[in-house]
Amino acid sequence: MNYNSEIKGVSRMVKVITFGNFKGGTGKTTNSCMISYRLAKQGYKVLLADLDPQANATALYLKTKQVQNN
């Protein structure tokens, strides 16, 4: 989906990519983490919102940050 956003008077397109499925084990977390990582490596600004109650993407991010800080 594309949304118009006004940031400091400049209009630009914001891309939103979502992964959703009621069934567990379908690859939502894996796909969203890997695509977010690749887009960030390519220089895009990325926001990964983990709304799954298991919060696996959040746990992965926190583990990655701990490894980078050590």
C-alpha positions as CSV (number, residue, x, y, z in Angstrom):
1,M,0.0,0.0,0.0
2,N,1.1,3.5,-0.6
3,Y,0.3,6.4,1.7
4,N,0.9,10.1,1.2
5,S,2.6,11.7,4.2
6,E,3.4,15.3,4.9
7,I,6.8,15.7,6.5
8,K,8.0,19.3,7.0
9,G,5.9,20.4,4.0
10,V,7.4,17.8,1.7
11,S,5.0,15.2,0.2
12,R,6.4,11.7,-0.3
13,M,5.2,8.2,-0.8
14,V,5.6,5.8,2.1
15,K,5.6,2.1,1.4
16,V,3.9,-0.3,3.8
17,I,4.6,-4.1,3.6
18,T,2.6,-6.3,5.9
19,F,2.7,-10.0,6.6
20,G,-0.3,-11.6,8.3
21,N,-1.9,-15.0,8.8
22,F,-3.9,-16.4,11.7
23,K,-2.1,-19.7,11.5
24,G,1.3,-20.1,13.2
25,G,4.4,-21.3,11.5
26,T,3.7,-19.7,8.2
27,G,6.9,-17.6,8.0
28,K,5.6,-14.2,9.0
29,T,8.4,-13.4,11.4
30,T,11.1,-14.9,9.2
31,N,10.0,-13.1,6.1
32,S,9.4,-9.8,7.8
33,C,12.8,-9.9,9.6
34,M,14.7,-10.8,6.4
35,I,13.0,-8.3,4.2
36,S,13.5,-5.6,6.8
37,Y,17.2,-6.5,7.1
38,R,17.8,-6.4,3.4
39,L,15.9,-3.1,2.9
40,A,17.9,-1.5,5.8
41,K,21.2,-2.8,4.3
42,Q,20.2,-1.1,1.0
43,G,19.8,2.2,2.8
44,Y,16.1,2.4,3.3
45,K,14.6,3.6,6.6
46,V,12.8,0.6,8.0
47,L,10.3,0.2,10.9
48,L,9.6,-3.4,11.9
49,A,6.5,-3.6,14.1
50,D,6.1,-7.0,15.7
51,L,2.4,-7.4,16.7
52,D,2.5,-11.1,17.2
53,P,1.9,-12.0,20.9
54,Q,5.0,-14.3,20.8
55,A,7.1,-11.3,19.9
56,N,9.8,-13.4,18.1
57,A,10.9,-10.5,15.9
58,T,11.4,-8.3,19.0
59,A,13.4,-11.1,20.8
60,L,15.6,-11.5,17.7
61,Y,16.2,-7.7,17.5
62,L,17.1,-7.6,21.2
63,K,19.5,-10.5,20.9
64,T,21.2,-8.9,17.8
65,K,21.6,-5.6,19.7
66,Q,23.2,-7.5,22.7
67,V,25.7,-9.2,20.4
68,Q,26.6,-5.9,18.6
69,N,27.2,-4.2,22.0
70,N,29.5,-6.8,23.3
